[in-house]
Amino acid sequence: MDITTPAPRRRVAIIGAGPGGLAAALAFHHAGHEVRLFERQDAVKPLGGAVLLSLPVLSVLRDMGVDIRELGASGVTEFRNHRGRLRTRLPFNPRAEARAGIPGWHYGMLRSAAIERMLAVMPPGLIHPGKHFARYDEQADSITAHFDDGTRWEADLLVGADGIRSAVARQAFGELGLFHCGIQVWLAWCHCDDVPRGVGWISHSRNVQASFFPILHEGKPAVEWWVVEPWKEGQRFAGDVRTHLTNHLRGWTDPLPRLAAATDFERNCFRWDIYNRPALPSWSKGRVSFVGDAVHPVSPYAAYGMGMAIEDGWWLAKCLEGVDLAQRDALAQGLARYDRQRVGYTNKNAKLARYLGYLFHRTPWPLSALRDVVFDHTRLLEAMLVETYLKDAETQMETLPIAAR
Ligand SMILES: Cc1cc2nc3c(=O)[nH]c(=O)nc-3n(C[C@H](O)[C@H](O)[C@H](O)COP(=O)(O)OP(=O)(O)OC[C@H]3O[C@@H](n4cnc5c(N)ncnc54)[C@H](O)[C@@H]3O)c2cc1C
């Protein structure tokens, strides 16, 4: 891509102020464009529970000026069975660490904390809350976003960052085809003494996952934990959350039962039903492109939904560096570059996450017992995770077009 001549300042409309939209807004703003980020909520609030962000995500956040110091706590990710038996420990990659200038691989934090840091560096006036996107009209040399309140804004590029039920994606590609993955996730965090720092567990019983990871909460050590369980679409949860999760964790090895006991369920726990959509072969159409859940919702297994949304926003602006967004052909070439960079990679991660969801939560007896014997006594799980997830993500880190630290 030719980045010797700076591109003219053009207009970029972004729909949705989640992590993907915030990242795209920062990245296009740094590239010198006039950016408006439209959000349907009346205010953009930092919301959400436990997430793990990996080195490539932290690197692009820092590249956009976000302060990542003490944002999260680093840990080695270990897969175990529910009795605590170690199945595999995800290895660190020294080349990736050196390239990022950040030790480790996964950092545990609250989604809300990461969003707060992104909002802290957002230029004033860029976010337009209370704007519910309704539809767009595309002309040869521009695109106009229309909102429910009757207002509109004309831009050169429209970015759909409006999440899993994306109205922008529905208009661009037709019905979304969302389907329930047969699992739900409980996300919680707490302060709890004597929980080992520097290590996080993803542990499984026959059909439930219970996991924890160290985090920093307002600079202080805390622990995020989560439970993934089989769940049917439309199935209502009617019980008491504390009792439900405490029962799940009965018999699990320490510290998981203690984490439930230490949690303020009223304030620090919420539930999340997991949906996916069929993979799209391309995310760009005319003057519209996408980031995040709008085109690739991810079930929790790659631990990467928020991370990939942030990377998408950064990559979209990066692939359009030096491109005059008003020029239709040049824009199409830049968007094709973006699609090549991201679509295959994220689709692969989403597929892996879905597969692991089926494998760990919906494998019928007696195959589930066989699976557990194999995972407890062989290195198959490690081989699968390295081959299907870690290798590509590390390559991405090692080749990220940012100044080495
Ligand atoms: C509230 C919330 C909490 C979450 N918590 C966790 C968590 O704790 N752990 C975890 O691993 N994952 C969590 N996730 C999922 C994970 O964070 C997602 O993968 C990630 O948020 C995807 O980012 P995104 O920017 O693509 O979409 P989203 O985060 O879904 O953001 C989309 C934004 O678009 C806005 N929007 C939607 N429609 C319109 C419209 N028509 N007009 C204007 N604006 C619109 C929405 O209000 C929202 O702000 C959470 C998601 C949400 C929404």
The ligand as an SDF file (V2000), in Angstrom:
LIG
                    3D

 53 58  0  0  0  0  0  0  0  0999 V2000
  -22.9630   -5.3750   27.4300 C   0  0  0  0  0  0  0  0  0  0  0  0
  -21.9890   -6.4210   26.9320 C   0  0  0  0  0  0  0  0  0  0  0  0
  -21.1850   -7.0540   27.8470 C   0  0  0  0  0  0  0  0  0  0  0  0
  -20.2960   -8.0220   27.4220 C   0  0  0  0  0  0  0  0  0  0  0  0
  -19.5120   -8.5920   28.3420 N   0  0  0  0  0  0  0  0  0  0  0  0
  -18.6130   -9.4880   27.9720 C   0  0  0  0  0  0  0  0  0  0  0  0
  -17.7740  -10.0550   28.9020 C   0  0  0  0  0  0  0  0  0  0  0  0
  -17.8540   -9.7310   30.0660 O   0  0  0  0  0  0  0  0  0  0  0  0
  -16.8670  -10.9640   28.4810 N   0  0  0  0  0  0  0  0  0  0  0  0
  -16.7460  -11.3210   27.1870 C   0  0  0  0  0  0  0  0  0  0  0  0
  -15.8810  -12.1310   26.8560 O   0  0  0  0  0  0  0  0  0  0  0  0
  -17.5280  -10.7850   26.2740 N   0  0  0  0  0  0  0  0  0  0  0  0
  -18.4620   -9.8840   26.6340 C   0  0  0  0  0  0  0  0  0  0  0  0
  -19.2570   -9.3500   25.7190 N   0  0  0  0  0  0  0  0  0  0  0  0
  -19.0680   -9.7510   24.3460 C   0  0  0  0  0  0  0  0  0  0  0  0
  -17.7930   -9.1980   23.7920 C   0  0  0  0  0  0  0  0  0  0  0  0
  -17.4260   -8.0890   24.5540 O   0  0  0  0  0  0  0  0  0  0  0  0
  -18.0840   -8.8890   22.3500 C   0  0  0  0  0  0  0  0  0  0  0  0
  -17.5090   -9.8950   21.5800 O   0  0  0  0  0  0  0  0  0  0  0  0
  -17.5460   -7.5240   22.0030 C   0  0  0  0  0  0  0  0  0  0  0  0
  -18.1990   -6.6070   22.8360 O   0  0  0  0  0  0  0  0  0  0  0  0
  -17.8040   -7.2280   20.5460 C   0  0  0  0  0  0  0  0  0  0  0  0
  -17.6060   -5.8690   20.3430 O   0  0  0  0  0  0  0  0  0  0  0  0
  -18.3890   -5.0950   19.2270 P   0  0  0  0  0  0  0  0  0  0  0  0
  -17.8740   -3.6880   19.3190 O   0  0  0  0  0  0  0  0  0  0  0  0
  -18.3060   -5.7880   17.9410 O   0  0  0  0  0  0  0  0  0  0  0  0
  -19.9280   -5.1710   19.6130 O   0  0  0  0  0  0  0  0  0  0  0  0
  -20.7220   -4.7310   20.9240 P   0  0  0  0  0  0  0  0  0  0  0  0
  -19.8520   -4.7150   22.0970 O   0  0  0  0  0  0  0  0  0  0  0  0
  -21.9590   -5.5440   20.9520 O   0  0  0  0  0  0  0  0  0  0  0  0
  -21.1280   -3.2080   20.6400 O   0  0  0  0  0  0  0  0  0  0  0  0
  -22.1040   -2.8500   19.6890 C   0  0  0  0  0  0  0  0  0  0  0  0
  -22.5590   -1.4340   19.9840 C   0  0  0  0  0  0  0  0  0  0  0  0
  -23.4480   -1.0410   18.9350 O   0  0  0  0  0  0  0  0  0  0  0  0
  -24.5700   -0.4000   19.5040 C   0  0  0  0  0  0  0  0  0  0  0  0
  -25.6820   -0.5390   18.5490 N   0  0  0  0  0  0  0  0  0  0  0  0
  -26.3530   -1.6740   18.2360 C   0  0  0  0  0  0  0  0  0  0  0  0
  -27.3070   -1.4170   17.3110 N   0  0  0  0  0  0  0  0  0  0  0  0
  -27.2180   -0.0940   17.0540 C   0  0  0  0  0  0  0  0  0  0  0  0
  -27.9520    0.7830   16.1740 C   0  0  0  0  0  0  0  0  0  0  0  0
  -28.9620    0.3320   15.3820 N   0  0  0  0  0  0  0  0  0  0  0  0
  -27.6130    2.0930   16.1350 N   0  0  0  0  0  0  0  0  0  0  0  0
  -26.5750    2.5760   16.9150 C   0  0  0  0  0  0  0  0  0  0  0  0
  -25.8850    1.7930   17.7690 N   0  0  0  0  0  0  0  0  0  0  0  0
  -26.1760    0.4780   17.8280 C   0  0  0  0  0  0  0  0  0  0  0  0
  -24.7790   -1.1360   20.8150 C   0  0  0  0  0  0  0  0  0  0  0  0
  -25.5440   -0.3830   21.7270 O   0  0  0  0  0  0  0  0  0  0  0  0
  -23.3480   -1.3500   21.2810 C   0  0  0  0  0  0  0  0  0  0  0  0
  -22.8750   -0.2540   22.0280 O   0  0  0  0  0  0  0  0  0  0  0  0
  -20.1970   -8.3850   26.0790 C   0  0  0  0  0  0  0  0  0  0  0  0
  -21.0040   -7.7480   25.1440 C   0  0  0  0  0  0  0  0  0  0  0  0
  -21.8940   -6.7640   25.5740 C   0  0  0  0  0  0  0  0  0  0  0  0
  -22.7620   -6.0760   24.5440 C   0  0  0  0  0  0  0  0  0  0  0  0
  1  2  1  0
  2  3  1  0
  2 52  2  0
  3  4  2  0
  4  5  1  0
  4 50  1  0
  5  6  2  0
  6  7  1  0
  6 13  1  0
  7  8  2  0
  7  9  1  0
  9 10  1  0
 10 11  2  0
 10 12  1  0
 12 13  2  0
 13 14  1  0
 14 15  1  0
 14 50  1  0
 15 16  1  0
 16 17  1  0
 16 18  1  0
 18 19  1  0
 18 20  1  0
 20 21  1  0
 20 22  1  0
 22 23  1  0
 23 24  1  0
 24 25  2  0
 24 26  1  0
 24 27  1  0
 27 28  1  0
 28 29  2  0
 28 30  1  0
 28 31  1  0
 31 32  1  0
 32 33  1  0
 33 34  1  0
 33 48  1  0
 34 35  1  0
 35 36  1  0
 35 46  1  0
 36 37  1  0
 36 45  1  0
 37 38  2  0
 38 39  1  0
 39 40  1  0
 39 45  2  0
 40 41  1  0
 40 42  2  0
 42 43  1  0
 43 44  2  0
 44 45  1  0
 46 47  1  0
 46 48  1  0
 48 49  1  0
 50 51  2  0
 51 52  1  0
 52 53  1  0
M  END
$$$$
